Amino acid sequence: MDIKKVPTNTITRDTRDMVKETGNLYETVVVLSKRANQISLAEKKEITRKLEEFKNERDNMDEVFENKEQIEISKYYERQPKPDLIAISEFQNNELYFRKAHSSDLEKK
């Protein structure tokens, strides 16, 4: 998924188009929310890893140093599309794989 093609603002969408894949609006919302959560967790891990490079052992609450590189990294992630918008875009472009759990699958667990 090319994140540059994902709109960063809210767009009104026809819910009838969103329901075509699942047959149910609520199932669509669940699929989108789970994917958005996956994207959010991945982004959080990535930014945490990048910001760990700047961690200083002597830092404490009294000493706060402004690091321009840290600020630029944070601003970069703030400008990125929100995870829910990325999930919706993936869903609409058929780039999102999901499957329904059948009752027989639930009984086996």
N, CA and C atoms as an extended XYZ file, in Angstrom:
327
Properties=species:S:1:pos:R:3:atomname:S:1:resname:S:1:resid:I:1 pbc="F F F"
N         0.843       -1.179        0.000 N   MET     1
C         0.000        0.000        0.000 CA  MET     1
C         0.876        1.224        0.000 C   MET     1
N         0.646        2.090       -0.930 N   ASP     2
C         1.373        3.340       -1.015 CA  ASP     2
C         0.665        4.364       -0.138 C   ASP     2
N         1.290        4.710        0.963 N   ILE     3
C         0.676        5.604        1.945 CA  ILE     3
C         0.478        7.003        1.362 C   ILE     3
N         1.287        7.385        0.387 N   LYS     4
C         1.165        8.717       -0.207 CA  LYS     4
C        -0.163        8.890       -0.925 C   LYS     4
N        -0.795        7.802       -1.359 N   LYS     5
C        -2.059        7.888       -2.068 CA  LYS     5
C        -3.269        7.909       -1.136 C   LYS     5
N        -3.039        7.686        0.141 N   VAL     6
C        -4.134        7.676        1.116 CA  VAL     6
C        -4.455        9.111        1.501 C   VAL     6
N        -5.735        9.500        1.422 N   PRO     7
C        -6.090       10.870        1.812 CA  PRO     7
C        -5.895       11.070        3.316 C   PRO     7
N        -5.455       12.252        3.688 N   THR     8
C        -5.226       12.534        5.108 CA  THR     8
C        -6.420       13.211        5.759 C   THR     8
N        -7.455       13.451        4.989 N   ASN     9
C        -8.652       14.075        5.555 CA  ASN     9
C        -9.830       13.101        5.470 C   ASN     9
N       -10.895       13.455        6.095 N   THR    10
C       -12.072       12.609        6.135 CA  THR    10
C       -12.869       12.764        4.843 C   THR    10
N       -13.321       11.640        4.324 N   ILE    11
C       -14.103       11.622        3.095 CA  ILE    11
C       -15.423       10.929        3.400 C   ILE    11
N       -16.508       11.458        2.870 N   THR    12
C       -17.801       10.806        3.026 CA  THR    12
C       -17.830        9.600        2.098 C   THR    12
N       -18.193        8.456        2.651 N   ARG    13
C       -18.214        7.236        1.867 CA  ARG    13
C       -19.618        6.642        1.882 C   ARG    13
N       -19.965        5.982        0.808 N   ASP    14
C       -21.250        5.316        0.709 CA  ASP    14
C       -21.149        3.976        1.437 C   ASP    14
N       -21.961        3.804        2.468 N   THR    15
C       -21.880        2.572        3.252 CA  THR    15
C       -22.308        1.347        2.451 C   THR    15
N       -23.120        1.545        1.425 N   ARG    16
C       -23.520        0.403        0.591 CA  ARG    16
C       -22.318       -0.191       -0.135 C   ARG    16
N       -21.386        0.665       -0.523 N   ASP    17
C       -20.169        0.167       -1.157 CA  ASP    17
C       -19.282       -0.570       -0.159 C   ASP    17
N       -19.284       -0.119        1.076 N   MET    18
C       -18.450       -0.746        2.106 CA  MET    18
C       -18.971       -2.119        2.517 C   MET    18
N       -20.263       -2.347        2.313 N   VAL    19
C       -20.900       -3.586        2.760 CA  VAL    19
C       -20.769       -4.706        1.725 C   VAL    19
N       -20.415       -4.389        0.511 N   LYS    20
C       -20.389       -5.385       -0.556 CA  LYS    20
C       -19.498       -6.585       -0.242 C   LYS    20
N       -18.357       -6.359        0.373 N   GLU    21
C       -17.421       -7.450        0.655 CA  GLU    21
C       -17.897       -8.375        1.770 C   GLU    21
N       -18.455       -7.803        2.826 N   THR    22
C       -18.823       -8.605        3.992 CA  THR    22
C       -20.304       -8.938        4.049 C   THR    22
N       -21.126       -8.096        3.454 N   GLY    23
C       -22.568       -8.312        3.524 CA  GLY    23
C       -23.202       -7.703        4.761 C   GLY    23
N       -22.392       -7.122        5.629 N   ASN    24
C       -22.893       -6.585        6.883 CA  ASN    24
C       -22.022       -5.388        7.275 C   ASN    24
N       -22.643       -4.282        7.562 N   LEU    25
C       -21.903       -3.074        7.914 CA  LEU    25
C       -21.091       -3.264        9.196 C   LEU    25
N       -21.654       -3.955       10.162 N   TYR    26
C       -20.965       -4.153       11.437 CA  TYR    26
C       -19.733       -5.037       11.267 C   TYR    26
N       -19.815       -6.042       10.398 N   GLU    27
C       -18.640       -6.875       10.127 CA  GLU    27
C       -17.558       -6.057        9.435 C   GLU    27
N       -17.968       -5.168        8.550 N   THR    28
C       -17.015       -4.293        7.880 CA  THR    28
C       -16.303       -3.411        8.894 C   THR    28
N       -17.049       -2.860        9.833 N   VAL    29
C       -16.462       -2.005       10.865 CA  VAL    29
C       -15.474       -2.800       11.718 C   VAL    29
N       -15.805       -4.040       12.045 N   VAL    30
C       -14.902       -4.877       12.844 CA  VAL    30
C       -13.616       -5.158       12.074 C   VAL    30
N       -13.736       -5.509       10.799 N   VAL    31
C       -12.563       -5.780        9.970 CA  VAL    31
C       -11.672       -4.540        9.902 C   VAL    31
N       -12.283       -3.391        9.658 N   LEU    32
C       -11.515       -2.154        9.550 CA  LEU    32
C       -10.861       -1.764       10.874 C   LEU    32
N       -11.571       -1.955       11.967 N   SER    33
C       -11.002       -1.579       13.261 CA  SER    33
C        -9.842       -2.491       13.639 C   SER    33
N        -9.943       -3.776       13.322 N   LYS    34
C        -8.838       -4.695       13.620 CA  LYS    34
C        -7.609       -4.365       12.775 C   LYS    34
N        -7.820       -4.050       11.511 N   ARG    35
C        -6.687       -3.688       10.649 CA  ARG    35
C        -6.073       -2.368       11.094 C   ARG    35
N        -6.896       -1.397       11.450 N   ALA    36
C        -6.379       -0.110       11.922 CA  ALA    36
C        -5.557       -0.305       13.196 C   ALA    36
N        -5.977       -1.208       14.052 N   ASN    37
C        -5.235       -1.492       15.275 CA  ASN    37
C        -3.876       -2.112       14.939 C   ASN    37
N        -3.842       -3.027       13.960 N   GLN    38
C        -2.581       -3.624       13.535 CA  GLN    38
C        -1.623       -2.556       13.014 C   GLN    38
N        -2.134       -1.660       12.194 N   ILE    39
C        -1.311       -0.590       11.625 CA  ILE    39
C        -0.801        0.320       12.733 C   ILE    39
N        -1.664        0.659       13.661 N   SER    40
C        -1.292        1.540       14.767 CA  SER    40
C        -0.187        0.926       15.625 C   SER    40
N        -0.308       -0.353       15.927 N   LEU    41
C         0.722       -1.023       16.730 CA  LEU    41
C         2.054       -1.088       15.987 C   LEU    41
N         2.007       -1.338       14.687 N   ALA    42
C         3.235       -1.381       13.898 CA  ALA    42
C         3.909       -0.011       13.871 C   ALA    42
N         3.118        1.046       13.696 N   GLU    43
C         3.670        2.396       13.698 CA  GLU    43
C         4.261        2.745       15.062 C   GLU    43
N         3.592        2.326       16.122 N   LYS    44
C         4.081        2.617       17.467 CA  LYS    44
C         5.422        1.933       17.713 C   LYS    44
N         5.542        0.674       17.285 N   LYS    45
C         6.817       -0.034       17.437 CA  LYS    45
C         7.923        0.660       16.650 C   LYS    45
N         7.595        1.085       15.436 N   GLU    46
C         8.581        1.728       14.580 CA  GLU    46
C         9.063        3.051       15.162 C   GLU    46
N         8.142        3.884       15.622 N   ILE    47
C         8.555        5.183       16.169 CA  ILE    47
C         9.285        5.002       17.497 C   ILE    47
N         8.876        4.024       18.284 N   THR    48
C         9.564        3.767       19.550 CA  THR    48
C        10.995        3.331       19.286 C   THR    48
N        11.180        2.452       18.293 N   ARG    49
C        12.519        1.981       17.937 CA  ARG    49
C        13.390        3.154       17.479 C   ARG    49
N        12.824        4.042       16.661 N   LYS    50
C        13.588        5.183       16.165 CA  LYS    50
C        13.937        6.164       17.283 C   LYS    50
N        13.008        6.373       18.199 N   LEU    51
C        13.256        7.328       19.276 CA  LEU    51
C        14.176        6.763       20.357 C   LEU    51
N        14.275        5.435       20.438 N   GLU    52
C        15.179        4.814       21.407 CA  GLU    52
C        16.632        5.167       21.113 C   GLU    52
N        16.939        5.446       19.853 N   GLU    53
C        18.300        5.811       19.479 CA  GLU    53
C        18.741        7.097       20.173 C   GLU    53
N        17.788        7.934       20.526 N   PHE    54
C        18.105        9.221       21.131 CA  PHE    54
C        18.066        9.167       22.652 C   PHE    54
N        17.718        8.027       23.198 N   LYS    55
C        17.586        7.923       24.647 CA  LYS    55
C        18.951        8.101       25.305 C   LYS    55
N        18.967        8.915       26.308 N   ASN    56
C        20.194        9.205       27.030 CA  ASN    56
C        20.040        8.667       28.443 C   ASN    56
N        21.063        8.019       28.922 N   GLU    57
C        20.996        7.417       30.259 CA  GLU    57
C        20.896        8.484       31.351 C   GLU    57
N        21.356        9.669       31.086 N   ARG    58
C        21.351       10.719       32.102 CA  ARG    58
C        20.071       11.531       32.115 C   ARG    58
N        19.191       11.294       31.150 N   ASP    59
C        17.951       12.074       31.099 CA  ASP    59
C        17.099       11.812       32.329 C   ASP    59
N        16.561       12.850       32.866 N   ASN    60
C        15.578       12.717       33.930 CA  ASN    60
C        14.527       13.790       33.723 C   ASN    60
N        13.609       13.881       34.613 N   MET    61
C        12.493       14.810       34.450 CA  MET    61
C        12.956       16.272       34.522 C   MET    61
N        14.044       16.543       35.220 N   ASP    62
C        14.516       17.918       35.351 CA  ASP    62
C        15.233       18.403       34.099 C   ASP    62
N        15.873       17.470       33.399 N   GLU    63
C        16.640       17.839       32.219 CA  GLU    63
C        15.914       17.349       30.971 C   GLU    63
N        15.402       18.271       30.215 N   VAL    64
C        14.732       17.914       28.969 CA  VAL    64
C        15.481       18.619       27.841 C   VAL    64
N        16.048       17.798       26.971 N   PHE    65
C        16.805       18.353       25.855 CA  PHE    65
C        15.947       18.265       24.599 C   PHE    65
N        15.932       19.344       23.859 N   GLU    66
C        15.212       19.331       22.593 CA  GLU    66
C        16.176       18.869       21.513 C   GLU    66
N        15.825       17.804       20.872 N   ASN    67
C        16.638       17.262       19.811 CA  ASN    67
C        15.877       17.461       18.510 C   ASN    67
N        16.484       18.170       17.575 N   LYS    68
C        15.802       18.483       16.321 CA  LYS    68
C        15.441       17.228       15.542 C   LYS    68
N        16.295       16.209       15.594 N   GLU    69
C        16.009       14.966       14.876 CA  GLU    69
C        14.796       14.256       15.468 C   GLU    69
N        14.682       14.249       16.782 N   GLN    70
C        13.519       13.661       17.438 CA  GLN    70
C        12.249       14.389       17.035 C   GLN    70
N        12.323       15.694       17.002 N   ILE    71
C        11.160       16.503       16.643 CA  ILE    71
C        10.758       16.224       15.207 C   ILE    71
N        11.735       16.116       14.307 N   GLU    72
C        11.436       15.827       12.899 CA  GLU    72
C        10.793       14.457       12.735 C   GLU    72
N        11.270       13.464       13.478 N   ILE    73
C        10.677       12.122       13.415 CA  ILE    73
C         9.240       12.174       13.896 C   ILE    73
N         8.997       12.862       14.986 N   SER    74
C         7.643       12.970       15.524 CA  SER    74
C         6.717       13.697       14.554 C   SER    74
N         7.204       14.761       13.948 N   LYS    75
C         6.387       15.505       12.990 CA  LYS    75
C         6.078       14.662       11.757 C   LYS    75
N         7.050       13.858       11.331 N   TYR    76
C         6.828       12.979       10.177 CA  TYR    76
C         5.654       12.038       10.443 C   TYR    76
N         5.633       11.429       11.620 N   TYR    77
C         4.550       10.491       11.942 CA  TYR    77
C         3.220       11.201       12.162 C   TYR    77
N         3.268       12.435       12.621 N   GLU    78
C         2.026       13.193       12.785 CA  GLU    78
C         1.397       13.543       11.440 C   GLU    78
N         2.214       13.712       10.405 N   ARG    79
C         1.709       14.050        9.075 CA  ARG    79
C         1.194       12.828        8.309 C   ARG    79
N         1.523       11.645        8.767 N   GLN    80
C         1.092       10.432        8.085 CA  GLN    80
C        -0.425       10.263        8.216 C   GLN    80
N        -1.046        9.579        7.251 N   PRO    81
C        -2.484        9.301        7.376 CA  PRO    81
C        -2.755        8.458        8.615 C   PRO    81
N        -3.899        8.670        9.196 N   LYS    82
C        -4.271        7.915       10.389 CA  LYS    82
C        -4.501        6.446       10.025 C   LYS    82
N        -4.275        5.541       10.975 N   PRO    83
C        -4.422        4.106       10.688 CA  PRO    83
C        -5.797        3.709       10.162 C   PRO    83
N        -6.847        4.368       10.635 N   ASP    84
C        -8.177        4.012       10.143 CA  ASP    84
C        -8.355        4.393        8.677 C   ASP    84
N        -7.757        5.502        8.244 N   LEU    85
C        -7.841        5.897        6.838 CA  LEU    85
C        -7.054        4.935        5.945 C   LEU    85
N        -5.920        4.454        6.449 N   ILE    86
C        -5.138        3.480        5.691 CA  ILE    86
C        -5.920        2.179        5.559 C   ILE    86
N        -6.553        1.739        6.653 N   ALA    87
C        -7.338        0.504        6.632 CA  ALA    87
C        -8.503        0.612        5.652 C   ALA    87
N        -9.184        1.722        5.652 N   ILE    88
C       -10.313        1.918        4.726 CA  ILE    88
C        -9.820        1.898        3.284 C   ILE    88
N        -8.697        2.546        3.033 N   SER    89
C        -8.146        2.567        1.681 CA  SER    89
C        -7.754        1.163        1.226 C   SER    89
N        -7.135        0.396        2.106 N   GLU    90
C        -6.783       -0.994        1.779 CA  GLU    90
C        -8.037       -1.813        1.486 C   GLU    90
N        -9.058       -1.610        2.284 N   PHE    91
C       -10.309       -2.344        2.115 CA  PHE    91
C       -10.954       -2.017        0.771 C   PHE    91
N       -10.992       -0.750        0.417 N   GLN    92
C       -11.629       -0.341       -0.821 CA  GLN    92
C       -10.837       -0.763       -2.054 C   GLN    92
N        -9.524       -0.919       -1.914 N   ASN    93
C        -8.682       -1.331       -3.035 CA  ASN    93
C        -8.463       -2.843       -3.077 C   ASN    93
N        -9.234       -3.575       -2.278 N   ASN    94
C        -9.131       -5.041       -2.190 CA  ASN    94
C        -7.719       -5.504       -1.857 C   ASN    94
N        -7.035       -4.775       -1.014 N   GLU    95
C        -5.695       -5.140       -0.570 CA  GLU    95
C        -5.718       -5.745        0.832 C   GLU    95
N        -6.890       -5.902        1.382 N   LEU    96
C        -7.047       -6.370        2.745 CA  LEU    96
C        -7.627       -7.771        2.730 C   LEU    96
N        -6.915       -8.713        3.348 N   TYR    97
C        -7.395      -10.087        3.416 CA  TYR    97
C        -8.049      -10.308        4.773 C   TYR    97
N        -9.226      -10.873        4.757 N   PHE    98
C        -9.912      -11.238        5.994 CA  PHE    98
C       -10.763      -12.456        5.715 C   PHE    98
N       -11.092      -13.158        6.765 N   ARG    99
C       -11.979      -14.316        6.611 CA  ARG    99
C       -12.879      -14.388        7.827 C   ARG    99
N       -14.037      -14.981        7.616 N   LYS   100
C       -14.993      -15.130        8.704 CA  LYS   100
C       -14.725      -16.446        9.425 C   LYS   100
N       -14.848      -16.416       10.729 N   ALA   101
C       -14.733      -17.637       11.516 CA  ALA   101
C       -16.073      -18.354       11.446 C   ALA   101
N       -16.029      -19.593       11.019 N   HIS   102
C       -17.255      -20.383       10.938 CA  HIS   102
C       -17.511      -21.052       12.276 C   HIS   102
N       -18.744      -21.436       12.520 N   SER   103
C       -19.093      -22.049       13.799 CA  SER   103
C       -18.313      -23.337       14.011 C   SER   103
N       -18.000      -24.091       12.961 N   SER   104
C       -17.224      -25.314       13.115 CA  SER   104
C       -15.798      -25.001       13.540 C   SER   104
N       -15.237      -23.859       13.098 N   ASP   105
C       -13.898      -23.454       13.517 CA  ASP   105
C       -13.890      -23.081       14.996 C   ASP   105
N       -14.950      -22.465       15.453 N   LEU   106
C       -15.036      -22.062       16.857 CA  LEU   106
C       -15.176      -23.260       17.776 C   LEU   106
N       -15.861      -24.301       17.330 N   GLU   107
C       -16.074      -25.477       18.153 CA  GLU   107
C       -14.777      -26.270       18.334 C   GLU   107
N       -13.865      -26.199       17.378 N   LYS   108
C       -12.606      -26.941       17.453 CA  LYS   108
C       -11.684      -26.363       18.501 C   LYS   108
N       -11.809      -25.087       18.801 N   LYS   109
C       -10.892      -24.441       19.763 CA  LYS   109
C       -11.333      -24.685       21.127 C   LYS   109
